[in-house]
Amino acid sequence: MANGPSPSPHVGFWLFSFHVGEVFLYFGLFSFGYCKNVSARPAVVNVGALFTLDSTIGRVAKIAIEEAVKDVNSNSSILHGTKLNITMQSSNCSGFIGMVEALRFMETDIVAIIGPQCSTVAHIVSYVSNELQVPLLSFGVTDPTLSSLQYPFFVRTTQSDSFQMTAVAEMVSYYGWKAVSVIFVDNEYGRNGVSALNDKLAERRCRISYKSGIPPESGVNTGYVMDLLVKVALMESRVIVLHVSPSLGFQVFSVAKYLGMMGNGYVWIATDWLAYMLDSASLPSDTLESMQGVLVLRQHIPESDRKKNFLSRWKNLTGGSLGMNSYGLYAYDSVWLLAHAIESFFNQGGKISFSNDSRLKTMEGGNLHLGAMSIFDDGMLLLGNILQSNLVGLTGPLKFNSDRSLIHAAYDIINVIGTGFRMIGYWSNYSGLSKEPPETLYAQPFNRSSTIQHLHSVIWPGETLSKPRGWVFPNNGKLLKIGVPNRASYREFVSKVRGSDMFQGFCIDVFTAAVNLLPYAVPYQFVAFGDGHKNPSYTQLVDSITTGVFDAVVGDITIVTNRTKIVDFSQPYAASGLVVVVPFRKLNTGAWAFLRPFSPLMWTVTACFFVVVGIVVWILEHRINDEFRGPPKRQVITILWFSLSTLFFAHKENTVSTLGRLVLIIWLFVVLIINSSYTASLTSILTVQQLYSPINGIESLRKSDDPIGYQEGSFAEYYLSQELNISKSRLVALRTPEDYAKALKDGPGKGGVAAVVDERPYVELFLSSQCSFRIAFPRDSPLAVDLSSAILELAENGDLQRIHDKWLMKSSCSLENAELESDRLHLSSFWGLFLICGVACFIALVIYFLQIMQQLCKSAPSDSISSEPGSTRSRRLQRFLSLMDGKEDITKNKSKRTKVEGPSFHGDRDEDFGRSSKRRATDLATGSNIN
């Protein structure tokens, strides 16, 4: 809450208040004397009220409290005959006067105090309240440092500035600003509010770039305010938060308008001190004119019929000369909150009784009358009932959470326009920023996603709808200190011109071109980082921004996770990522090149499947197809010839059985795919130059013990040692491209390296002049936003590519169609085909053997069963083998006969393969046909 007019300073105030606080804190335990005023339900309950009566809040609160007392005393449903008696005293926002008035209250046996209004008074009076156990119900103190741990009898019946500063921070983050300047009144209210704002901004990666306090005394001269605002105008931030008292606030706006600080580019955010002034009084036109476009926070009071009726009643009371504000409504509700707590207090058996503190009696002397102050015996019981209240007042629900704050903290966000203001949205601790009133969102699921945070459009200072950028370069004569790495190698990216302070290179040209596209001037100077004899540490270079050595850094700086946590980066303008550079050699085709398309395992499995498929087809065709019959030697040759001839689709043997044809069709499809793949791979091997490197992946590099090179100063060392857990003893720092080439050519055997791990831009530049190596595999400043946009514009209009070609396109290698060795065809690429073929063979064999077993059961003679189990098993095996080898007469196997005849088998083997298939069959067991 903004403090009312402050009185002239009181001599000895702080010394006196400090000693009084010490006195009360010293006597932590009470030894009680006699009791008085003991009554179960007295006729009158005394209550004090302490605030600044002649302030805007005080005038409204006085009338609101008086009306609340009338309403309570006239309501028969509460207190049941007991009346509230309010005694009001003015503290004039003075800690000294507030403490004196509080001590006077303690002589009158009051049970609670409504107030105080000012933070300064609250800090002092809370010590008295704690010692005498008298609750304070403050409707106007918003200082967030008044905690329940230090001041257990202080109860805040309004919203804390902790919530208000959260709302300010979320507004700053919503509009994309990173820094603000703060002007505050230099007392507990102002300092503690700014401290809360700083914490809330930090949570959103924003900050207070400049803050300045104004003395709380009245009558601060215009010259002081003008000097302060001139300092603010010289700062970078154009977002100004004003957290002061009304008299100081209007003075600041008047001087700011005179200095031109209420025009385009500026953003002013006023806390709720301005809102209650707009609600309570009709401000002069020149005052309103001086704060056009200002954003203001106002405590949100939900609309209700009770509120409308009370506001109508208020107009009749004041005749329209004094408007109601949120603090007046909270003062009204504080009386009702206390009345309900007293009612519960009586219902629980509480008694209004007071005890004298024997310690104070020993301190009596002079005219202080300390013995007259009494301790409220059941103060803790009344305090508990206050904190457990759950009712609905004019301001909405009156209920406290675990940290003694009212639930549903919310603020209106208003925009001062013309002679009034317009609502642009709301903030609540439940839903954040929104266009809808918070009470309509409480029933919805909790969602604080940034995608649903919206506000209506704002008319900013200068009568513009365009959102201000929120910052400018400080107009204080200082140049931005831009750190530039003074490299020893790869000077095409950035290098210092010898004999001067100038820099050149790809990164410098990109930065210069981007700055020239900005709509404002950027004063800067380049400062070298490093001695130029070796590459500097880029981690230390980035850290120099956080320590204030540099304002920004320009150069070939890689964006990595750890760095993004402490600084902001512009849009990347070169390809990023780590790559591995390895030496390679050319592979000649050779006499055995035809074996290279397939891996050894692939050759083995393919050969096995040729044999297996031949055997399966022979089994399925042997009984019914004369082309698969004959002497054993001929049948073996047939199996091999048939399976191999399918490779060229040149098999002459016909398949008769359905199962055999199914297996053959699937196998021919597999052969077709294998043939095509082999032909394509062999063609590539024989016609395209092949390159070979022993390093074929990061895993092979990690598992080996070979040394690995990296660029000196690069983050690649950290990545290899920390992320990949490669021993630092294997890492070799290399400085120049010549070092790269020599180390790679020498190899591990001659003191070189097996590979070099570096960032892609350096590797591309290195490979443009070194043709013997290849890439194995790839592995919160506001200026950053504008520069990123400028870099994107450079990319769109082609300037970025032209700068790239100027510095980095220096290839001396011929454009040969060379590739790294392509991988062989492995079994993993074909196992699905082999699986399908294998499953088809297995199913066909299962069906075939089931048919054989069925025929075997039907062929068993019923009259020649031997009594010996051994001979029975032997005869069954003989019948099974004979049935497998026998020739089936397929001419008798007709489909539409009424009697199905079984096949007939020959007992003797055919002598001539391929001759007549019609032979006389004899029964294998009995000599007769098997039906």
Solvent accessible surface area in square Angstrom, and as a share of the most:
residue,aa,sasa,rsa
1,M,4,0.02
2,A,0,0.00
3,N,6,0.03
4,G,7,0.07
5,P,75,0.47
6,S,24,0.16
7,P,33,0.21
8,S,82,0.53
9,P,103,0.65
10,H,67,0.30
11,V,157,0.90
12,G,41,0.40
13,F,20,0.08
14,W,149,0.52
15,L,116,0.58
16,F,90,0.37
17,S,7,0.04
18,F,122,0.51
19,H,90,0.40
20,V,22,0.13
21,G,7,0.06
22,E,81,0.36
23,V,51,0.29
24,F,16,0.07
25,L,109,0.54
26,Y,172,0.65
27,F,44,0.18
28,G,50,0.48
29,L,156,0.78
30,F,55,0.23
31,S,56,0.36
32,F,110,0.46
33,G,36,0.35
34,Y,133,0.50
35,C,77,0.46
36,K,60,0.26
37,N,82,0.42
38,V,88,0.50
39,S,41,0.26
40,A,70,0.54
41,R,83,0.30
42,P,25,0.16
43,A,76,0.59
44,V,74,0.42
45,V,1,0.00
46,N,49,0.25
47,V,0,0.00
48,G,0,0.00
49,A,0,0.00
50,L,0,0.00
51,F,0,0.00
52,T,0,0.00
53,L,50,0.25
54,D,90,0.46
55,S,2,0.01
56,T,19,0.11
57,I,2,0.01
58,G,0,0.00
59,R,110,0.40
60,V,0,0.00
61,A,0,0.00
62,K,74,0.31
63,I,48,0.24
64,A,0,0.00
65,I,0,0.00
66,E,65,0.29
67,E,13,0.06
68,A,0,0.00
69,V,17,0.10
70,K,123,0.52
71,D,30,0.15
72,V,1,0.01
73,N,38,0.20
74,S,93,0.60
75,N,56,0.29
76,S,98,0.63
77,S,82,0.53
78,I,10,0.05
79,L,1,0.01
80,H,104,0.46
81,G,61,0.58
82,T,4,0.02
83,K,89,0.38
84,L,7,0.03
85,N,67,0.35
86,I,34,0.17
87,T,56,0.33
88,M,41,0.18
89,Q,41,0.18
90,S,39,0.25
91,S,0,0.00
92,N,43,0.22
93,C,13,0.08
94,S,7,0.05
95,G,2,0.02
96,F,70,0.29
97,I,46,0.23
98,G,0,0.00
99,M,1,0.00
100,V,53,0.31
101,E,20,0.09
102,A,0,0.00
103,L,36,0.18
104,R,127,0.46
105,F,4,0.02
106,M,4,0.02
107,E,78,0.35
108,T,75,0.43
109,D,20,0.10
110,I,5,0.03
111,V,1,0.00
112,A,0,0.00
113,I,0,0.00
114,I,1,0.00
115,G,0,0.00
116,P,0,0.00
117,Q,1,0.01
118,C,1,0.00
119,S,3,0.02
120,T,18,0.10
121,V,0,0.00
122,A,0,0.00
123,H,31,0.14
124,I,17,0.09
125,V,0,0.00
126,S,0,0.00
127,Y,47,0.18
128,V,0,0.00
129,S,0,0.00
130,N,28,0.15
131,E,16,0.07
132,L,4,0.02
133,Q,31,0.14
134,V,1,0.01
135,P,0,0.00
136,L,0,0.00
137,L,0,0.00
138,S,0,0.00
139,F,0,0.00
140,G,0,0.00
141,V,1,0.00
142,T,1,0.00
143,D,0,0.00
144,P,33,0.21
145,T,61,0.36
146,L,7,0.04
147,S,48,0.31
148,S,35,0.23
149,L,170,0.85
150,Q,98,0.43
151,Y,5,0.02
152,P,46,0.29
153,F,8,0.03
154,F,8,0.03
155,V,0,0.00
156,R,23,0.08
157,T,4,0.02
158,T,1,0.01
159,Q,9,0.04
160,S,9,0.06
161,D,0,0.00
162,S,35,0.22
163,F,35,0.15
164,Q,0,0.00
165,M,1,0.00
166,T,18,0.11
167,A,0,0.00
168,V,0,0.00
169,A,0,0.00
170,E,18,0.08
171,M,0,0.00
172,V,0,0.00
173,S,49,0.32
174,Y,80,0.30
175,Y,23,0.09
176,G,51,0.49
177,W,8,0.03
178,K,61,0.26
179,A,10,0.08
180,V,0,0.00
181,S,0,0.00
182,V,1,0.00
183,I,0,0.00
184,F,21,0.09
185,V,2,0.01
186,D,58,0.30
187,N,15,0.07
188,E,24,0.11
189,Y,1,0.00
190,G,0,0.00
191,R,107,0.39
192,N,29,0.15
193,G,0,0.00
194,V,5,0.03
195,S,61,0.39
196,A,14,0.11
197,L,1,0.01
198,N,66,0.34
199,D,79,0.41
200,K,45,0.19
201,L,0,0.00
202,A,64,0.49
203,E,116,0.52
204,R,62,0.23
205,R,119,0.43
206,C,9,0.06
207,R,123,0.45
208,I,28,0.14
209,S,37,0.24
210,Y,50,0.19
211,K,118,0.50
212,S,21,0.13
213,G,20,0.20
214,I,0,0.00
215,P,48,0.30
216,P,41,0.26
217,E,69,0.31
218,S,73,0.47
219,G,77,0.74
220,V,19,0.11
221,N,98,0.50
222,T,70,0.40
223,G,41,0.39
224,Y,92,0.35
225,V,0,0.00
226,M,57,0.25
227,D,88,0.45
228,L,8,0.04
229,L,0,0.00
230,V,65,0.37
231,K,112,0.47
232,V,1,0.01
233,A,23,0.18
234,L,60,0.30
235,M,50,0.22
236,E,42,0.19
237,S,1,0.01
238,R,28,0.10
239,V,0,0.00
240,I,0,0.00
241,V,0,0.00
242,L,0,0.00
243,H,1,0.00
244,V,0,0.00
245,S,10,0.06
246,P,15,0.10
247,S,68,0.44
248,L,8,0.04
249,G,0,0.00
250,F,40,0.17
251,Q,45,0.20
252,V,0,0.00
253,F,1,0.00
254,S,62,0.40
255,V,7,0.04
256,A,0,0.00
257,K,94,0.40
258,Y,164,0.62
259,L,60,0.30
260,G,49,0.47
261,M,4,0.02
262,M,23,0.10
263,G,24,0.23
264,N,111,0.57
265,G,32,0.31
266,Y,23,0.09
267,V,1,0.00
268,W,0,0.00
269,I,1,0.00
270,A,0,0.00
271,T,0,0.00
272,D,3,0.02
273,W,0,0.00
274,L,0,0.00
275,A,2,0.01
276,Y,7,0.02
277,M,21,0.09
278,L,26,0.13
279,D,39,0.20
280,S,3,0.02
281,A,43,0.33
282,S,114,0.73
283,L,25,0.12
284,P,80,0.50
285,S,88,0.57
286,D,102,0.53
287,T,27,0.15
288,L,17,0.08
289,E,96,0.43
290,S,6,0.04
291,M,0,0.00
292,Q,37,0.16
293,G,2,0.02
294,V,0,0.00
295,L,1,0.00
296,V,0,0.00
297,L,0,0.00
298,R,39,0.14
299,Q,3,0.01
300,H,23,0.10
301,I,15,0.08
302,P,32,0.20
303,E,121,0.54
304,S,44,0.28
305,D,106,0.55
306,R,113,0.41
307,K,22,0.09
308,K,117,0.50
309,N,102,0.52
310,F,9,0.04
311,L,56,0.28
312,S,65,0.42
313,R,80,0.29
314,W,7,0.02
315,K,135,0.57
316,N,126,0.65
317,L,82,0.41
318,T,21,0.12
319,G,69,0.66
320,G,59,0.56
321,S,95,0.61
322,L,27,0.13
323,G,23,0.22
324,M,22,0.10
325,N,3,0.02
326,S,10,0.06
327,Y,1,0.00
328,G,0,0.00
329,L,6,0.03
330,Y,7,0.03
331,A,0,0.00
332,Y,11,0.04
333,D,3,0.02
334,S,1,0.00
335,V,1,0.01
336,W,34,0.12
337,L,1,0.01
338,L,1,0.01
339,A,0,0.00
340,H,70,0.31
341,A,2,0.01
342,I,1,0.01
343,E,23,0.10
344,S,40,0.26
345,F,1,0.00
346,F,17,0.07
347,N,102,0.53
348,Q,102,0.45
349,G,54,0.51
350,G,3,0.02
351,K,94,0.40
352,I,16,0.08
353,S,11,0.07
354,F,3,0.01
355,S,2,0.01
356,N,6,0.03
357,D,5,0.03
358,S,38,0.25
359,R,40,0.14
360,L,9,0.04
361,K,101,0.43
362,T,115,0.67
363,M,77,0.34
364,E,93,0.42
365,G,51,0.49
366,G,74,0.71
367,N,134,0.69
368,L,127,0.63
369,H,120,0.53
370,L,27,0.14
371,G,13,0.12
372,A,43,0.34
373,M,6,0.03
374,S,3,0.02
375,I,1,0.00
376,F,0,0.00
377,D,48,0.25
378,D,43,0.22
379,G,0,0.00
380,M,115,0.51
381,L,62,0.31
382,L,2,0.01
383,L,4,0.02
384,G,24,0.23
385,N,11,0.06
386,I,0,0.00
387,L,39,0.19
388,Q,142,0.63
389,S,11,0.07
390,N,111,0.57
391,L,33,0.16
392,V,97,0.56
393,G,7,0.06
394,L,7,0.03
395,T,12,0.07
396,G,9,0.08
397,P,53,0.34
398,L,4,0.02
399,K,85,0.36
400,F,19,0.08
401,N,61,0.31
402,S,121,0.78
403,D,89,0.46
404,R,53,0.19
405,S,17,0.11
406,L,5,0.02
407,I,45,0.23
408,H,73,0.32
409,A,0,0.00
410,A,5,0.04
411,Y,1,0.00
412,D,8,0.04
413,I,0,0.00
414,I,1,0.00
415,N,0,0.00
416,V,0,0.00
417,I,48,0.25
418,G,38,0.37
419,T,123,0.72
420,G,28,0.27
421,F,78,0.32
422,R,82,0.30
423,M,69,0.31
424,I,0,0.00
425,G,0,0.00
426,Y,28,0.11
427,W,2,0.01
428,S,0,0.00
429,N,51,0.26
430,Y,55,0.21
431,S,11,0.07
432,G,0,0.00
433,L,3,0.02
434,S,9,0.06
435,K,82,0.35
436,E,88,0.39
437,P,45,0.29
438,P,1,0.00
439,E,66,0.29
440,T,76,0.44
441,L,24,0.12
442,Y,53,0.20
443,A,104,0.81
444,Q,98,0.44
445,P,120,0.76
446,F,128,0.53
447,N,69,0.36
448,R,80,0.29
449,S,46,0.30
450,S,94,0.61
451,T,103,0.60
452,I,79,0.40
453,Q,19,0.09
454,H,91,0.41
455,L,14,0.07
456,H,79,0.35
457,S,74,0.48
458,V,4,0.03
459,I,51,0.26
460,W,6,0.02
461,P,0,0.00
462,G,39,0.37
463,E,148,0.66
464,T,34,0.19
465,L,127,0.63
466,S,80,0.52
467,K,102,0.43
468,P,11,0.07
469,R,92,0.33
470,G,3,0.03
471,W,21,0.07
472,V,43,0.24
473,F,27,0.11
474,P,37,0.23
475,N,111,0.57
476,N,58,0.30
477,G,78,0.75
478,K,150,0.64
479,L,86,0.43
480,L,29,0.15
481,K,81,0.34
482,I,0,0.00
483,G,0,0.00
484,V,0,0.00
485,P,0,0.00
486,N,16,0.08
487,R,2,0.01
488,A,26,0.20
489,S,4,0.03
490,Y,7,0.03
491,R,69,0.25
492,E,45,0.20
493,F,3,0.01
494,V,0,0.00
495,S,4,0.03
496,K,60,0.25
497,V,51,0.29
498,R,199,0.72
499,G,93,0.89
500,S,38,0.25
501,D,115,0.60
502,M,132,0.59
503,F,16,0.07
504,Q,81,0.36
505,G,0,0.00
506,F,1,0.00
507,C,2,0.01
508,I,9,0.05
509,D,36,0.19
510,V,1,0.01
511,F,15,0.06
512,T,51,0.29
513,A,24,0.18
514,A,1,0.01
515,V,16,0.09
516,N,113,0.58
517,L,70,0.35
518,L,19,0.09
519,P,121,0.76
520,Y,42,0.16
521,A,88,0.68
522,V,13,0.07
523,P,49,0.31
524,Y,63,0.24
525,Q,81,0.36
526,F,45,0.19
527,V,46,0.27
528,A,38,0.29
529,F,43,0.18
530,G,40,0.38
531,D,85,0.44
532,G,22,0.21
533,H,143,0.64
534,K,101,0.43
535,N,7,0.04
536,P,13,0.08
537,S,40,0.26
538,Y,11,0.04
539,T,74,0.43
540,Q,114,0.51
541,L,0,0.00
542,V,3,0.02
543,D,57,0.29
544,S,13,0.09
545,I,49,0.25
546,T,73,0.42
547,T,101,0.59
548,G,60,0.58
549,V,76,0.44
550,F,10,0.04
551,D,71,0.37
552,A,25,0.20
553,V,25,0.14
554,V,14,0.08
555,G,9,0.08
556,D,20,0.10
557,I,33,0.17
558,T,19,0.11
559,I,70,0.36
560,V,34,0.19
561,T,94,0.55
562,N,85,0.44
563,R,15,0.05
564,T,51,0.30
565,K,140,0.59
566,I,80,0.41
567,V,9,0.05
568,D,47,0.24
569,F,52,0.22
570,S,35,0.22
571,Q,65,0.29
572,P,76,0.48
573,Y,49,0.19
574,A,41,0.32
575,A,59,0.45
576,S,85,0.55
577,G,27,0.26
578,L,9,0.04
579,V,0,0.00
580,V,2,0.01
581,V,0,0.00
582,V,1,0.00
583,P,40,0.25
584,F,36,0.15
585,R,139,0.51
586,K,114,0.48
587,L,42,0.21
588,N,135,0.69
589,T,59,0.34
590,G,54,0.52
591,A,90,0.70
592,W,176,0.62
593,A,4,0.03
594,F,90,0.38
595,L,73,0.36
596,R,42,0.15
597,P,1,0.01
598,F,4,0.02
599,S,8,0.05
600,P,93,0.59
601,L,106,0.53
602,M,0,0.00
603,W,84,0.30
604,T,76,0.44
605,V,30,0.17
606,T,9,0.05
607,A,58,0.45
608,C,68,0.41
609,F,39,0.16
610,F,15,0.06
611,V,64,0.37
612,V,71,0.41
613,V,0,0.00
614,G,1,0.01
615,I,73,0.37
616,V,6,0.03
617,V,0,0.00
618,W,58,0.20
619,I,29,0.15
620,L,4,0.02
621,E,0,0.00
622,H,9,0.04
623,R,12,0.04
624,I,31,0.16
625,N,8,0.04
626,D,28,0.14
627,E,56,0.25
628,F,1,0.00
629,R,19,0.07
630,G,13,0.12
631,P,60,0.38
632,P,98,0.62
633,K,157,0.66
634,R,120,0.44
635,Q,15,0.07
636,V,83,0.48
637,I,98,0.50
638,T,15,0.09
639,I,23,0.12
640,L,81,0.41
641,W,127,0.45
642,F,1,0.00
643,S,1,0.01
644,L,99,0.49
645,S,5,0.03
646,T,0,0.00
647,L,48,0.24
648,F,149,0.62
649,F,96,0.40
650,A,57,0.44
651,H,45,0.20
652,K,157,0.66
653,E,25,0.11
654,N,99,0.51
655,T,15,0.09
656,V,61,0.35
657,S,20,0.13
658,T,112,0.65
659,L,30,0.15
660,G,0,0.00
661,R,129,0.47
662,L,88,0.44
663,V,0,0.00
664,L,16,0.08
665,I,116,0.59
666,I,40,0.20
667,W,0,0.00
668,L,38,0.19
669,F,109,0.46
670,V,1,0.01
671,V,1,0.01
672,L,89,0.44
673,I,57,0.29
674,I,9,0.05
675,N,46,0.24
676,S,60,0.39
677,S,28,0.18
678,Y,46,0.18
679,T,82,0.48
680,A,66,0.51
681,S,24,0.15
682,L,35,0.17
683,T,73,0.42
684,S,40,0.26
685,I,16,0.08
686,L,94,0.47
687,T,102,0.59
688,V,50,0.28
689,Q,64,0.28
690,Q,6,0.03
691,L,0,0.00
692,Y,68,0.26
693,S,15,0.10
694,P,91,0.57
695,I,15,0.07
696,N,129,0.66
697,G,18,0.17
698,I,30,0.15
699,E,87,0.39
700,S,38,0.24
701,L,0,0.00
702,R,91,0.33
703,K,160,0.68
704,S,32,0.21
705,D,128,0.66
706,D,47,0.24
707,P,34,0.22
708,I,0,0.00
709,G,0,0.00
710,Y,20,0.07
711,Q,2,0.01
712,E,33,0.15
713,G,24,0.23
714,S,16,0.10
715,F,35,0.15
716,A,0,0.00
717,E,63,0.28
718,Y,109,0.42
719,Y,43,0.16
720,L,1,0.00
721,S,14,0.09
722,Q,94,0.42
723,E,99,0.45
724,L,10,0.05
725,N,118,0.61
726,I,7,0.04
727,S,61,0.39
728,K,123,0.52
729,S,102,0.66
730,R,35,0.13
731,L,21,0.11
732,V,57,0.33
733,A,52,0.40
734,L,16,0.08
735,R,108,0.40
736,T,41,0.24
737,P,30,0.19
738,E,118,0.53
739,D,55,0.28
740,Y,0,0.00
741,A,9,0.07
742,K,136,0.58
743,A,11,0.09
744,L,3,0.01
745,K,134,0.57
746,D,43,0.22
747,G,11,0.11
748,P,59,0.37
749,G,80,0.77
750,K,163,0.69
751,G,77,0.74
752,G,4,0.03
753,V,2,0.01
754,A,10,0.08
755,A,0,0.00
756,V,0,0.00
757,V,4,0.02
758,D,0,0.00
759,E,18,0.08
760,R,54,0.20
761,P,22,0.14
762,Y,8,0.03
763,V,0,0.00
764,E,78,0.35
765,L,14,0.07
766,F,3,0.01
767,L,31,0.15
768,S,15,0.10
769,S,63,0.40
770,Q,44,0.20
771,C,53,0.32
772,S,58,0.37
773,F,2,0.01
774,R,58,0.21
775,I,42,0.21
776,A,24,0.18
777,F,36,0.15
778,P,85,0.54
779,R,128,0.47
780,D,52,0.27
781,S,48,0.31
782,P,23,0.15
783,L,11,0.06
784,A,12,0.10
785,V,98,0.56
786,D,29,0.15
787,L,20,0.10
788,S,20,0.13
789,S,65,0.42
790,A,5,0.04
791,I,8,0.04
792,L,84,0.42
793,E,80,0.36
794,L,3,0.02
795,A,53,0.41
796,E,147,0.66
797,N,71,0.37
798,G,22,0.21
799,D,46,0.24
800,L,25,0.12
801,Q,103,0.46
802,R,144,0.53
803,I,22,0.11
804,H,48,0.21
805,D,60,0.31
806,K,129,0.55
807,W,39,0.14
808,L,16,0.08
809,M,118,0.53
810,K,104,0.44
811,S,68,0.44
812,S,86,0.55
813,C,31,0.19
814,S,88,0.57
815,L,178,0.88
816,E,80,0.36
817,N,139,0.71
818,A,23,0.18
819,E,95,0.43
820,L,65,0.32
821,E,72,0.32
822,S,62,0.40
823,D,124,0.64
824,R,100,0.37
825,L,43,0.21
826,H,84,0.37
827,L,41,0.20
828,S,83,0.54
829,S,79,0.51
830,F,11,0.04
831,W,150,0.53
832,G,31,0.30
833,L,32,0.16
834,F,9,0.04
835,L,96,0.48
836,I,99,0.50
837,C,0,0.00
838,G,26,0.25
839,V,71,0.41
840,A,12,0.09
841,C,6,0.04
842,F,139,0.58
843,I,87,0.44
844,A,1,0.01
845,L,40,0.20
846,V,60,0.34
847,I,69,0.35
848,Y,13,0.05
849,F,72,0.30
850,L,115,0.57
851,Q,88,0.39
852,I,1,0.00
853,M,89,0.40
854,Q,105,0.47
855,Q,45,0.20
856,L,19,0.10
857,C,95,0.57
858,K,132,0.56
859,S,13,0.08
860,A,51,0.40
861,P,27,0.17
862,S,103,0.67
863,D,126,0.65
864,S,49,0.32
865,I,131,0.67
866,S,33,0.21
867,S,112,0.72
868,E,110,0.49
869,P,93,0.59
870,G,41,0.40
871,S,34,0.22
872,T,31,0.18
873,R,162,0.59
874,S,51,0.33
875,R,114,0.42
876,R,137,0.50
877,L,105,0.52
878,Q,112,0.50
879,R,34,0.13
880,F,45,0.19
881,L,101,0.50
882,S,38,0.25
883,L,4,0.02
884,M,38,0.17
885,D,38,0.20
886,G,4,0.04
887,K,9,0.04
888,E,15,0.07
889,D,31,0.16
890,I,79,0.40
891,T,63,0.36
892,K,69,0.29
893,N,83,0.42
894,K,109,0.46
895,S,110,0.71
896,K,192,0.81
897,R,97,0.35
898,T,148,0.86
899,K,135,0.57
900,V,111,0.64
901,E,67,0.30
902,G,21,0.20
903,P,23,0.14
904,S,10,0.06
905,F,11,0.05
906,H,16,0.07
907,G,46,0.44
908,D,103,0.53
909,R,146,0.53
910,D,24,0.13
911,E,140,0.63
912,D,44,0.23
913,F,56,0.23
914,G,51,0.49
915,R,151,0.55
916,S,71,0.46
917,S,51,0.33
918,K,150,0.64
919,R,101,0.37
920,R,196,0.72
921,A,16,0.12
922,T,47,0.27
923,D,16,0.08
924,L,57,0.28
925,A,54,0.42
926,T,77,0.45
927,G,48,0.46
928,S,66,0.42
929,N,86,0.44
930,I,34,0.17
931,N,119,0.61
